[in-house]
Amino acid sequence: MLRPLTDLVGNLHAGLRLALALPVTRWEFRPEFRQLVLLLAISLALNLGYDLYLVWPDARFSVLGLYYQSMLYLLFFASVILVASTGREPSAALPLSVLILAVAPTTFAIYVGILLGAEWLVPDLPSAFYSWLTPIYLGWYLCIVLRAVRLVLEPRMLTGAGMLVTFAALNILPWYLLPPEPLWTSDRSAQEANAPPDVERLFFQQDELMAQGLKGLIDQRPGVVDVYFVGVAGDAGEDVFMNEVQQAARVFSRDFEAAGRTLLLVNNRGTFEQLPLASRDNLNEALLGVARRMDPDEDLLVLFLSSHGDEEEGLVLDLDGFRLEGISPRALRAALDGAGIRFRAVIVSACFSGVFVEELRDDATLVITSARRDRSSFGCGHDGTFTYFGAAFLGTELPKDLSLVDAFGRARDSLGVREAKEGLTPSEPQLWVGSQIGPRLEQVSARLRARGAPQAPTAAPDEGTASIPSLQSVWMNTAAR
């Protein structure tokens, strides 16, 4: 009666030693079919329990999640059978499955412990933490699998490498190729995600949010051309605009010393409670507030706008179905002139953004647009970090030498190659450099270059920023199977 439980404890103990690279032999495991069933039950219980914890108390069991889990388990057993067959020992599939499943509680506990501990210690974890933690975890897991294969099959080096590649192809790739489906979902989350925003409440919050944002700005340094950055993400319906503006803020804060001199206006559900909305009134107030912190006749304003574009309206402003008055070229010129900021670099990432060039051009202004006035730009409609233009300009070229003008030229060329390769109508980005702002920009670039080598690009142009995987998606695709 107690034998199965005793064997299970022995398997879990041996799995712990296997996971932690401690001495262990194949004979310390009890590779029986009954043990396989028990270990599978533990694996499923961990999945069910953690998914339930994430959405409790508004949990609803997902049939699609059950199908997804079933597929993952089938792929796991298929990979083990293929690995055993490659080693010409098909009967080794059972002990190999037991060994790998026996490490599941250990890997789960360590991964969850690190993740929850880090989130508890640092509430606003940067995305880089997840970007590093996940591949480290997967590499550790594959090392465990390789050790299990060597214990059971004792393959030669090349054969063992082939077995590991086979296992990874069937167990790791699905995590990247297929969207994860948890076993439990939240009705409340879906309702909140689909509910229209409370526009009245949002607008009542704007005075406080704007005051907080402007209060956080630091003053200019006399005798130094300081860079101030204002970012505007206009459409709440697609995350790419928010992502691009936030990434632009990081680039200018890091490479152009704009840290502490940055203000964002964002229309996105994820920031409604933290950041001011992208509206014409907020933009006017933001420019006036920045002008009070800077020396309007010395410092440089970088204004980065990203949204859908309209040939007549200019930049579209939308609160996920609630349309705001857009930012037209004339309105933007009036706001800039009204703030009294002399030197300004205006970058517009939107379809038909070339409409801004004629209205904004003067001797003290740089204008960069992602498209001609009658052409579309590309890359909206997804949740990546950049649009096509943003990927070339922000993600690759600008960090190379910290010159806005030179980066634009290279980005325009590389963007043209990409559009031609994909069979797209060329967007033909536009550039205007006023006679007075050109030397001012070069002065800033020279000072920044003298500071040290420019940073590496923040993201590959076609990749954006890696999405932050949910814990259950990592777990379901590796150790918990």
RODO-2510 file (C-alpha; in nm, 4 decimals, decimal comma):
residues 481
     n   res          X          Y          Z
     1     m     0,0000     0,0000     0,0000
     2     l     0,2786     0,2433     0,0906
     3     r     0,5126     0,1254    -0,1846
     4     p     0,3862     0,3652    -0,4556
     5     l     0,4203     0,6635    -0,2208
     6     t     0,7647     0,5527    -0,1115
     7     d     0,8738     0,5151    -0,4738
     8     l     0,7244     0,8556    -0,5567
     9     v     0,9223     1,0219    -0,2777
    10     g     1,2338     0,8461    -0,4046
    11     n     1,1719     0,9682    -0,7595
    12     l     1,1169     1,3254    -0,6453
    13     h     1,4323     1,3161    -0,4334
    14     a     1,6345     1,1781    -0,7228
    15     g     1,4739     1,4410    -0,9500
    16     l     1,5884     1,7113    -0,7090
    17     r     1,9460     1,5871    -0,7313
    18     l     1,9201     1,5623    -1,1086
    19     a     1,7928     1,9210    -1,1367
    20     l     2,0599     2,0621    -0,9058
    21     a     2,3464     1,8774    -1,0799
    22     l     2,4161     1,6673    -0,7710
    23     p     2,5460     1,3096    -0,8010
    24     v     2,2654     1,0692    -0,8969
    25     t     2,2374     0,7424    -1,0881
    26     r     1,9678     0,5951    -1,3045
    27     w     1,9059     0,3250    -1,0462
    28     e     1,7920     0,5744    -0,7846
    29     f     1,4746     0,6258    -0,9901
    30     r     1,1738     0,3884    -0,9982
    31     p     1,0687     0,4007    -1,3659
    32     e     0,7307     0,2273    -1,3444
    33     f     0,4124     0,3093    -1,5319
    34     r     0,2345     0,3799    -1,2042
    35     q     0,5020     0,6323    -1,1137
    36     l     0,4651     0,7964    -1,4543
    37     v     0,0936     0,8459    -1,3876
    38     l     0,1592     0,9954    -1,0441
    39     l     0,4240     1,2336    -1,1768
    40     l     0,1904     1,3427    -1,4549
    41     a    -0,0773     1,4106    -1,1956
    42     i     0,1630     1,6291    -0,9978
    43     s     0,2583     1,8154    -1,3142
    44     l    -0,1038     1,8808    -1,4053
    45     a    -0,1859     1,9842    -1,0483
    46     l     0,0939     2,2418    -1,0558
    47     n    -0,0412     2,3836    -1,3814
    48     l    -0,3983     2,3922    -1,2569
    49     g    -0,3016     2,5385    -0,9224
    50     y    -0,0816     2,8177    -1,0501
    51     d    -0,3186     2,9200    -1,3292
    52     l    -0,5980     2,9286    -1,0728
    53     y    -0,3870     3,1403    -0,8372
    54     l    -0,3246     3,3981    -1,1101
    55     v    -0,6944     3,4666    -1,1747
    56     w    -0,8549     3,3855    -0,8371
    57     p    -1,1315     3,4572    -0,7410
    58     d    -1,2711     3,5313    -1,0890
    59     a    -1,1625     3,1997    -1,2375
    60     r    -1,3289     3,0149    -1,5217
    61     f    -1,2031     2,6796    -1,6484
    62     s    -1,0927     2,6949    -2,0113
    63     v    -1,1639     2,4022    -2,2410
    64     l    -0,9176     2,5510    -2,4892
    65     g    -0,6586     2,5447    -2,2125
    66     l    -0,7252     2,1758    -2,1615
    67     y    -0,6785     2,1115    -2,5329
    68     y    -0,3582     2,3145    -2,5257
    69     q    -0,2242     2,1203    -2,2290
    70     s    -0,3143     1,7886    -2,3919
    71     m    -0,1227     1,8888    -2,7036
    72     l     0,1814     1,9821    -2,4954
    73     y     0,1815     1,6496    -2,3150
    74     l     0,1449     1,4632    -2,6441
    75     l     0,4426     1,6535    -2,7862
    76     f     0,6407     1,5723    -2,4734
    77     f     0,5799     1,1984    -2,5048
    78     a     0,6391     1,2085    -2,8801
    79     s     0,9767     1,3734    -2,8229
    80     v     1,0746     1,1176    -2,5581
    81     i     0,9779     0,8281    -2,7868
    82     l     1,1783     0,9810    -3,0731
    83     v     1,4804     1,0309    -2,8506
    84     a     1,4607     0,6722    -2,7217
    85     s     1,4187     0,5384    -3,0762
    86     t     1,7212     0,7377    -3,1901
    87     g     1,9161     0,5579    -2,9188
    88     r     1,7767     0,2271    -3,0496
    89     e     1,6121     0,1608    -2,7162
    90     p     1,2385     0,2292    -2,7569
    91     s     1,1735     0,0718    -2,4180
    92     a     1,3810     0,3517    -2,2624
    93     a     1,0947     0,5967    -2,3258
    94     l     0,9330     0,5072    -1,9924
    95     p     1,2374     0,5598    -1,7671
    96     l     1,3359     0,8736    -1,9595
    97     s     0,9853     1,0185    -1,9111
    98     v     0,9985     0,9417    -1,5386
    99     l     1,3388     1,1065    -1,4990
   100     i     1,2352     1,4260    -1,6760
   101     l     0,8985     1,4534    -1,5021
   102     a     1,0593     1,3904    -1,1641
   103     v     1,2442     1,7228    -1,1865
   104     a     0,9222     1,9194    -1,2456
   105     p     0,8468     2,0173    -0,8834
   106     t     1,2057     2,1335    -0,8315
   107     t     1,2269     2,3453    -1,1462
   108     f     0,8797     2,4840    -1,0826
   109     a     0,9599     2,5811    -0,7238
   110     i     1,2885     2,7503    -0,8174
   111     y     1,1475     2,9405    -1,1148
   112     v     0,8365     3,0556    -0,9283
   113     g     1,0445     3,1465    -0,6246
   114     i     1,2821     3,3635    -0,8266
   115     l     1,0018     3,5312    -1,0203
   116     l     0,7728     3,6047    -0,7275
   117     g     1,0643     3,7018    -0,5058
   118     a     1,1952     3,9475    -0,7638
   119     e     0,8487     4,0954    -0,8195
   120     w     0,8064     4,1359    -0,4437
   121     l     1,1436     4,3062    -0,4004
   122     v     1,1151     4,5201    -0,7157
   123     p     0,7473     4,5904    -0,7956
   124     d     0,8216     4,7507    -1,1350
   125     l     1,0581     4,4954    -1,2834
   126     p     1,2135     4,6021    -1,6148
   127     s     1,1331     4,3854    -1,9154
   128     a     1,5033     4,2970    -1,9415
   129     f     1,4645     4,0846    -1,6277
   130     y     1,2157     3,8566    -1,8020
   131     s     1,4167     3,8658    -2,1228
   132     w     1,7184     3,7239    -1,9341
   133     l     1,5393     3,4967    -1,6885
   134     t     1,3470     3,2969    -1,9475
   135     p     1,6402     3,1868    -2,1687
   136     i     1,8463     3,1105    -1,8571
   137     y     1,5657     2,8914    -1,7273
   138     l     1,5235     2,7151    -2,0617
   139     g     1,8978     2,6550    -2,0883
   140     w     1,9004     2,5058    -1,7390
   141     y     1,6042     2,2841    -1,8227
   142     l     1,7677     2,1533    -2,1416
   143     c     2,0841     2,0762    -1,9458
   144     i     1,8706     1,8676    -1,7095
   145     v     1,7147     1,6861    -2,0049
   146     l     2,0582     1,6164    -2,1525
   147     r     2,1740     1,4743    -1,8209
   148     a     1,8654     1,2517    -1,8056
   149     v     1,9308     1,1284    -2,1608
   150     r     2,2901     1,0440    -2,0713
   151     l     2,1808     0,8544    -1,7597
   152     v     1,9267     0,6431    -1,9468
   153     l     2,0727     0,5993    -2,2973
   154     e     2,4446     0,6803    -2,2586
   155     p     2,4719     0,8161    -2,6146
   156     r     2,7823     0,9410    -2,7868
   157     m     2,8387     1,3152    -2,7937
   158     l     2,6979     1,3861    -3,1426
   159     t     2,4074     1,1484    -3,0929
   160     g     2,3257     1,3096    -2,7595
   161     a     2,3320     1,6549    -2,9199
   162     g     2,0896     1,5347    -3,1863
   163     m     1,8591     1,3925    -2,9204
   164     l     1,8596     1,7244    -2,7350
   165     v     1,7778     1,9168    -3,0536
   166     t     1,4875     1,6785    -3,1195
   167     f     1,3539     1,7271    -2,7689
   168     a     1,3901     2,1062    -2,7864
   169     a     1,2170     2,1245    -3,1255
   170     l     0,9061     1,9520    -2,9927
   171     n     0,9012     2,1080    -2,6456
   172     i     1,0533     2,4571    -2,6661
   173     l     0,9555     2,5769    -3,0143
   174     p     0,5788     2,5447    -2,9540
   175     w     0,6116     2,7991    -2,6761
   176     y     0,7392     3,0558    -2,9280
   177     l     0,5167     2,9510    -3,2182
   178     l     0,1822     2,8982    -3,0438
   179     p    -0,0026     3,1439    -2,8187
   180     p    -0,0309     2,9949    -2,4680
   181     e    -0,3770     2,9126    -2,3389
   182     p    -0,4060     2,8880    -1,9590
   183     l    -0,6267     2,6301    -1,7914
   184     w    -0,8066     2,9039    -1,6004
   185     t    -0,9098     3,2432    -1,7335
   186     s    -1,0714     3,5434    -1,5697
   187     d    -1,4133     3,6685    -1,6724
   188     r    -1,3449     3,9999    -1,5024
   189     s    -1,0231     4,0546    -1,6987
   190     a    -1,2032     3,9958    -2,0274
   191     q    -1,4880     4,2265    -1,9292
   192     e    -1,2510     4,5005    -1,8163
   193     a    -1,0445     4,4659    -2,1333
   194     n    -1,3524     4,5043    -2,3540
   195     a    -1,5327     4,7708    -2,1501
   196     p    -1,5207     5,1236    -2,2939
   197     p    -1,3035     5,3650    -2,0970
   198     d    -1,4684     5,5989    -1,8494
   199     v    -1,3812     5,9089    -2,0474
   200     e    -1,5365     6,1564    -1,8024
   201     r    -1,3324     6,0226    -1,5116
   202     l    -1,0176     6,0157    -1,7253
   203     f    -1,0509     6,3811    -1,8162
   204     f    -1,1086     6,4814    -1,4542
   205     q    -0,7724     6,3150    -1,3717
   206     q    -0,5731     6,5057    -1,6305
   207     d    -0,4880     6,8151    -1,4242
   208     e    -0,3362     6,5984    -1,1504
   209     l    -0,1472     6,3709    -1,3907
   210     m    -0,0087     6,6654    -1,5860
   211     a     0,0991     6,8372    -1,2661
   212     q     0,2788     6,5227    -1,1517
   213     g     0,4551     6,4828    -1,4863
   214     l     0,5694     6,8432    -1,5056
   215     k     0,6766     6,8461    -1,1403
   216     g     0,9154     6,5598    -1,2134
   217     l     1,1079     6,7557    -1,4781
   218     i     1,4485     6,8890    -1,3782
   219     d     1,5801     7,2341    -1,4695
   220     q     1,8198     7,3092    -1,7516
   221     r     2,1915     7,3616    -1,6993
   222     p     2,3154     7,7094    -1,7950
   223     g     2,5689     7,6987    -2,0760
   224     v     2,4783     7,3417    -2,1762
   225     v     2,2410     7,2561    -2,4610
   226     d     2,0075     7,0242    -2,2701
   227     v     1,7692     6,7913    -2,4521
   228     y     1,4067     6,7768    -2,3383
   229     f     1,1835     6,4999    -2,4716
   230     v     0,8051     6,4967    -2,5093
   231     g     0,6464     6,1790    -2,6475
   232     v     0,2902     6,1485    -2,7775
   233     a     0,1263     5,8086    -2,8397
   234     g    -0,2060     5,8920    -2,9987
   235     d    -0,4118     5,5753    -3,0520
   236     a    -0,5141     5,3515    -2,7615
   237     g    -0,6310     5,0748    -2,9931
   238     e    -0,2816     4,9456    -3,0715
   239     d     0,0050     4,9006    -2,8253
   240     v     0,2731     4,9660    -3,0860
   241     f     0,2295     5,3439    -3,0567
   242     m     0,2746     5,3402    -2,6792
   243     n     0,5649     5,0968    -2,7107
   244     e     0,7393     5,3113    -2,9721
   245     v     0,7049     5,6327    -2,7740
   246     q     0,8236     5,4676    -2,4523
   247     q     1,1205     5,3191    -2,6362
   248     a     1,1997     5,6576    -2,7903
   249     a     1,1969     5,8068    -2,4399
   250     r     1,4446     5,5413    -2,3264
   251     v     1,6745     5,6077    -2,6215
   252     f     1,6817     5,9849    -2,5694
   253     s     1,7064     5,9542    -2,1904
   254     r     2,0023     5,7200    -2,2167
   255     d     2,1907     5,8445    -2,5225
   256     f     2,0957     6,2157    -2,5266
   257     e     2,1050     6,2805    -2,1492
   258     a     1,7305     6,3541    -2,1396
   259     a     1,6752     6,1497    -1,8233
   260     g     1,4676     6,3643    -1,5868
   261     r     1,3708     6,5874    -1,8787
   262     t     1,1162     6,3523    -2,0347
   263     l     0,7362     6,3709    -2,0420
   264     l     0,4980     6,1209    -2,2044
   265     l     0,1377     6,1685    -2,3179
   266     v    -0,0117     5,8274    -2,3920
   267     n    -0,3497     5,6949    -2,4974
   268     n    -0,3465     5,3328    -2,3845
   269     r    -0,5544     5,1312    -2,1381
   270     g    -0,2417     5,0218    -1,9582
   271     t    -0,1399     5,3792    -1,8690
   272     f    -0,4711     5,5602    -1,8143
   273     e    -0,4057     5,5840    -1,4398
   274     q    -0,0332     5,6662    -1,4622
   275     l     0,0274     5,8989    -1,7575
   276     p    -0,1543     6,2016    -1,8994
   277     l    -0,3643     6,1431    -2,2083
   278     a    -0,2447     6,2390    -2,5538
   279     s    -0,4823     6,5257    -2,6221
   280     r    -0,4374     6,8668    -2,7799
   281     d    -0,4946     7,0442    -2,4482
   282     n    -0,2408     6,8229    -2,2685
   283     l     0,0134     6,8743    -2,5458
   284     n    -0,0237     7,2523    -2,5185
   285     e     0,0202     7,2364    -2,1413
   286     a     0,3136     6,9966    -2,1717
   287     l     0,4997     7,2285    -2,4097
   288     l     0,4353     7,5301    -2,1877
   289     g     0,5523     7,3366    -1,8819
   290     v     0,8677     7,2121    -2,0524
   291     a     0,9433     7,5649    -2,1713
   292     r     0,9412     7,6812    -1,8092
   293     r     1,2059     7,4234    -1,7166
   294     m     1,4359     7,4753    -2,0158
   295     d     1,6126     7,7719    -2,1644
   296     p     1,3905     7,8223    -2,4715
   297     d     1,6669     8,0046    -2,6575
   298     e     1,9429     7,7526    -2,5795
   299     d     1,8072     7,4038    -2,5205
   300     l     1,6602     7,1543    -2,7652
   301     l     1,3100     7,0060    -2,7569
   302     v     1,2615     6,6646    -2,9161
   303     l     0,8915     6,6053    -2,9818
   304     f     0,8150     6,2472    -3,0893
   305     l     0,4627     6,1653    -3,2094
   306     s     0,3394     5,8171    -3,3007
   307     s    -0,0118     5,7204    -3,4061
   308     h    -0,2308     5,6625    -3,7072
   309     g    -0,2201     5,9485    -3,9541
   310     d    -0,4795     6,1301    -4,1615
   311     e    -0,4159     6,3406    -4,4719
   312     e    -0,6487     6,6132    -4,3437
   313     e    -0,6470     6,5786    -3,9648
   314     g    -0,2768     6,5046    -3,9199
   315     l    -0,2173     6,2871    -3,6139
   316     v    -0,5137     6,0770    -3,4984
   317     l    -0,5979     6,0790    -3,1250
   318     d    -0,8264     5,7991    -3,0114
   319     l    -0,9195     5,6478    -2,6725
   320     d    -0,9973     5,2996    -2,8024
   321     g    -1,3179     5,3998    -2,9798
   322     f    -1,3654     5,7484    -2,8346
   323     r    -1,2233     5,9846    -3,0967
   324     l    -1,0523     6,3015    -2,9767
   325     e    -0,9696     6,6061    -3,1834
   326     g    -0,6529     6,5237    -3,3735
   327     i    -0,3292     6,7194    -3,3893
   328     s    -0,3201     6,9020    -3,7202
   329     p     0,0012     7,0540    -3,8580
   330     r    -0,1346     7,4052    -3,7977
   331     a    -0,2365     7,3242    -3,4382
   332     l     0,1061     7,1741    -3,3677
   333     r     0,2824     7,4801    -3,5075
   334     a     0,0634     7,7056    -3,2927
   335     a     0,1407     7,5009    -2,9801
   336     l     0,5166     7,5119    -3,0413
   337     d     0,5186     7,8826    -3,1188
   338     g     0,2952     7,9521    -2,8195
   339     a     0,5403     7,7771    -2,5861
   340     g     0,8231     7,9974    -2,7149
   341     i     1,0647     7,7062    -2,7633
   342     r     1,3091     7,8117    -3,0342
   343     f     1,5041     7,4968    -3,1203
   344     r     1,2845     7,1919    -3,1789
   345     a     1,3198     6,8548    -3,3460
   346     v     0,9797     6,7142    -3,4402
   347     i     0,9615     6,3459    -3,5339
   348     v     0,6272     6,2130    -3,6587
   349     s     0,5803     5,8373    -3,7033
   350     a     0,2456     5,8004    -3,8802
   351     c     0,0885     5,7467    -4,2189
   352     f     0,0752     6,0649    -4,4320
   353     s     0,2987     6,2376    -4,1761
   354     g     0,4653     6,4375    -4,4523
   355     v     0,1755     6,6835    -4,4157
   356     f     0,3600     6,8272    -4,1140
   357     v     0,6723     6,9322    -4,3042
   358     e     0,5421     7,2388    -4,4862
   359     e     0,3688     7,3852    -4,1801
   360     l     0,6532     7,3255    -3,9313
   361     r     0,9560     7,4142    -4,1401
   362     d     1,1585     7,7142    -4,0279
   363     d     1,5241     7,7965    -3,9627
   364     a     1,5243     7,6648    -3,6049
   365     t     1,3288     7,3433    -3,6625
   366     l     1,4135     6,9879    -3,7664
   367     v     1,1229     6,7858    -3,9039
   368     i     1,1416     6,4117    -3,9604
   369     t     0,8417     6,2173    -4,0850
   370     s     0,8013     5,8461    -4,1507
   371     a     0,6180     5,8968    -4,4799
   372     r     0,5421     6,1376    -4,7611
   373     r     0,2249     6,3450    -4,7279
   374     d     0,0362     6,1078    -4,9598
   375     r     0,1952     5,7761    -4,8557
   376     s     0,1334     5,5232    -4,5807
   377     s     0,4006     5,4075    -4,3410
   378     f     0,4054     5,0522    -4,2085
   379     g     0,4259     4,8536    -3,8877
   380     c     0,1121     4,9506    -3,6972
   381     g    -0,1519     4,6909    -3,6211
   382     h     0,0616     4,4782    -3,3885
   383     d     0,2041     4,4861    -3,0376
   384     g     0,5717     4,5168    -3,1279
   385     t     0,8106     4,7806    -3,0032
   386     f     0,8481     4,9727    -3,3275
   387     t     0,6794     5,0594    -3,6516
   388     y     0,8936     4,9932    -3,9591
   389     f     1,0303     5,3471    -3,9523
   390     g     1,0846     5,3396    -3,5767
   391     a     1,2731     5,0122    -3,6061
   392     a     1,5153     5,1574    -3,8584
   393     f     1,5549     5,5009    -3,7011
   394     l     1,5303     5,4352    -3,3255
   395     g     1,6139     5,0689    -3,3012
   396     t     1,9194     5,0598    -3,5265
   397     e     2,0579     5,3845    -3,6670
   398     l     2,0236     5,6607    -3,4076
   399     p     2,2281     5,4876    -3,1327
   400     k     2,5209     5,4438    -3,3717
   401     d     2,6474     5,8021    -3,3799
   402     l     2,3812     6,0144    -3,2036
   403     s     2,3136     6,2278    -3,5124
   404     l     1,9458     6,2729    -3,5952
   405     v     2,0181     6,3801    -3,9512
   406     d     2,2676     6,1039    -4,0336
   407     a     2,0502     5,8417    -3,8629
   408     f     1,7544     5,9532    -4,0725
   409     g     1,9502     5,9104    -4,3958
   410     r     2,0592     5,5580    -4,3121
   411     a     1,7152     5,4658    -4,1786
   412     r     1,5474     5,5929    -4,4961
   413     d     1,7788     5,3786    -4,7088
   414     s     1,7343     5,0611    -4,5025
   415     l     1,3589     5,1169    -4,4836
   416     g     1,3433     5,1458    -4,8618
   417     v     1,5214     4,8124    -4,8959
   418     r     1,2805     4,6469    -4,6527
   419     e     0,9710     4,7880    -4,8220
   420     a     1,0952     4,6801    -5,1646
   421     k     1,1692     4,3311    -5,0349
   422     e     0,8160     4,3035    -4,8958
   423     g     0,6552     4,4471    -5,2100
   424     l     0,5226     4,7597    -5,0344
   425     t     0,4669     5,1016    -5,1865
   426     p     0,7628     5,3127    -5,0669
   427     s     0,6688     5,5372    -4,7757
   428     e     0,9428     5,7899    -4,8630
   429     p     1,0229     5,9458    -4,5214
   430     q     1,0793     6,3224    -4,5271
   431     l     1,3412     6,5493    -4,3696
   432     w     1,3694     6,9232    -4,3154
   433     v     1,6728     7,0764    -4,1437
   434     g     1,6590     7,4479    -4,0704
   435     s     1,9749     7,6538    -4,1179
   436     q     1,9949     7,7435    -3,7482
   437     i     1,9108     7,4097    -3,5916
   438     g     2,1636     7,2138    -3,7980
   439     p     2,4689     7,3554    -3,6129
   440     r     2,2846     7,3236    -3,2802
   441     l     2,2193     6,9537    -3,3440
   442     e     2,5812     6,8959    -3,4386
   443     q     2,6922     7,0715    -3,1205
   444     v     2,4769     6,8351    -2,9130
   445     s     2,6011     6,5284    -3,1020
   446     a     2,9665     6,6308    -3,0643
   447     r     2,9263     6,6736    -2,6880
   448     l     2,7563     6,3381    -2,6526
   449     r     3,0172     6,1604    -2,8636
   450     a     3,2927     6,3108    -2,6492
   451     r     3,1221     6,1596    -2,3462
   452     g     3,2008     5,8098    -2,4697
   453     a     3,1043     5,5449    -2,7184
   454     p     2,7337     5,5402    -2,8053
   455     q     2,5222     5,2593    -2,6673
   456     a     2,4288     4,9542    -2,8701
   457     p     2,0822     4,9518    -3,0303
   458     t     1,8055     4,8820    -2,7830
   459     a     1,6316     4,6283    -3,0059
   460     a     1,6782     4,4591    -3,3404
   461     p     1,4763     4,6315    -3,6123
   462     d     1,2615     4,3340    -3,6973
   463     e     1,2286     4,1901    -3,3514
   464     g     1,1234     4,4707    -3,1247
   465     t     1,1346     4,3911    -2,7594
   466     a     1,0784     4,0337    -2,6546
   467     s     0,7385     3,9965    -2,5004
   468     i     0,7283     3,9191    -2,1315
   469     p     0,6079     3,5614    -2,1100
   470     s     0,3602     3,4688    -1,8451
   471     l     0,4897     3,2278    -1,5867
   472     q     0,2368     2,9637    -1,6775
   473     s     0,3367     2,9759    -2,0467
   474     v     0,6990     2,8976    -1,9569
   475     w     0,5967     2,6289    -1,7121
   476     m     0,3457     2,4610    -1,9445
   477     n     0,6017     2,4351    -2,2193
   478     t     0,8884     2,2875    -2,0178
   479     a     0,9128     2,1308    -1,6785
   480     a     0,5470     2,0777    -1,6037
   481     r     0,4879     1,8338    -1,8832
***
